[in-house]
């Protein structure tokens, strides 16, 4: 038992040192093998907040802190399709909001025009989808809880082929200044 505790403390210390000096270590690993028709699912999240699952690499995920009494806020993520098949982000879910939609944003002169994209966003093999401030984004509407700077929200991204992918998105007053990096190091 004593040997186990010493080894556990050593492993945790090495992981913390790797995170602080810019190295990548794995925070979450889930692997299923393919056998007799069972689909392989691989999940990995490194310390920089990059999650790889089912041929998709998710990074730069964040949610904007709720401002004033606004009942809505935005969520952001970059999805890189590293697989060989096209996929589509069809919806996003969060317990924090009554409704979650995928939105596009366009400028019409000096007016910002947002509209829902019910069919979702295609993510072709080898390409990247960026949901970011000032562009396509996740709209969290009718907030049940008010996300505050420094908190984390669970979002479930639903893909046509990859299925449900859960991320823990940091909440920030200024998301994507470098939202994929953890603070405190």
BELJOUR-V575535 format. One record per backbone hydrogen bond with DSSP energy under -0.5 kcal/mol. CO is the residue of the C=O (numbers start at 1). NH is the residue of the N-H. If there is no record, write none. Layout:
BEGIN
co: <CO/CO>
nh: <NH/NH>
END
This chain:
BEGIN
co: <1/2/3/4/5/6/7/8/9/10/11/12/13/14/15/16/17/18/19/25/28/30/33/35/41/42/43/44/45/45/46/49/50/51/51/52/53/55/55/56/56/57/58/59/61/62/63/67/71/71/73/74/75/76/77/78/78/79/79/80/80/81/87/88/88/89/91/93/94/96/96/99/101/102/103/104/106/107/108/108/111/111/112/113/115/117/121/123/124/127/129/129/130/131/132/136/137/138/138/139/139/140/141/141/142/145/147/148/151/153/153/155/155/156/156/157/157/158/158/159/163/165/167/167/169/170/171/172/172/174/178>
nh: <5/6/7/8/9/10/11/12/13/14/15/16/17/18/19/20/21/23/22/47/45/43/35/38/32/54/30/52/27/28/49/51/46/53/58/44/56/82/83/53/58/80/51/78/170/76/172/70/142/143/140/64/138/62/131/59/80/81/129/57/82/126/123/90/160/121/158/156/97/144/145/141/139/117/137/115/113/109/110/111/108/113/114/106/104/120/89/87/127/81/79/131/132/77/135/132/103/75/140/101/141/73/98/99/98/147/66/151/171/155/169/157/167/93/158/159/165/90/91/163/159/157/155/169/153/63/150/65/175/177/181>
END
